[in-house]
C-alpha cells in the first residue's frame, strides 16, 4: 500500500518535469527556425529594397501618371482619366508602332534562334579548333548595344561602309541601309540578330553538350540518318532551352531601343518607330509623360499576354525528358 502511494506521488511529482523537458526541444526548435527566417529576411532586405525602388515604385508611378496630364517638368497638371488610353487607341501612330514592333520581332527572334542553333551544332561537331569558333560566335555577348550599333553604323555607311564596297565589287549598286524606308527596318534587324546571337549560342551549345550520346549512338546503329537524329531526337531534347530562349528573345525584341535610337531614331518616315522608341519620344522629347506612361502600361500588358500565350501553347510541346 505504501509502495503504491509512493509510486503515485513520484509520478505526480515527475510528470510536470517530464512535460517541461519534453516541451523544451520543441520551443528551442521554433525559436531556431524563427531566427533562421529572420536571418533570411535580413539577407533578402537589400534585394527587396532595390526591387521596390527601381521596379515597383516606377511601375506604380507609371500607372498613376497614365491617368494624368503633365507639364514639361513631369508634374501633374490635371486628371485625364482614360483619355490618354482612348487617344492612344485612336492614334494611327500607335498602331503603326505596334505593327513595326511585331515585324521587328518576327524578323529577329526566329532568325536568332536558328542562327544560334546552327552555330552551336557546328561548333559541337567541329572537334579540333572548336575553341576558336566558340570565341568568335560568343563575341557579341561582350559588346554593349552602343558599341555594336556604332560598328554597324560604320558598316552601313553609304559611301565608306564595307557592305556597299563589297556590293560594288560584285556589280551591285549602293544601298541606303539606314535612310531608305524600305531597307531601314531590315538593316536594324540584321544588326540585332548578330548582336543577340551570342546568348542563344552559349545556352544551346551547353544544352547540346549535355545530351546523352548513348541515345544518338543507338539511333545511328539502327540506321537513322543525321537529319532524322537531329529533328527526332536532338530537337525535342533541346526544346526546354529553345522555349526559354523564345520567351526571353520575344521580350527583348519588344523592348529594343538602343540600336534604333543610335542608328535610325525611329526613321526614316517612321519605318523603325517601335513601341519603346514611341514611349521615349512621347515622354522625353514631347514631354507628354501621361501619354508615355499609358504606352508603357500597354506594352507591359502586351508582353504579359504574349508570355502567357507562349506558356499555354508552346509550353505543351516542350519535352523535359
PyMOL commands that set and color helices and strands:
alter all, ss='L'
color gray80, all
select helices_A, chain A and resi 2-65+83-90+92-126+130-142+145-155+162-169+184-195+197-209+213-221+226-237+239-254+258-263+275-285+289-317
alter helices_A, ss='H'
color red, helices_A
select strands_A, chain A and resi 68-70+76-79
alter strands_A, ss='S'
color yellow, strands_A
deselect
rebuild
show_as cartoon
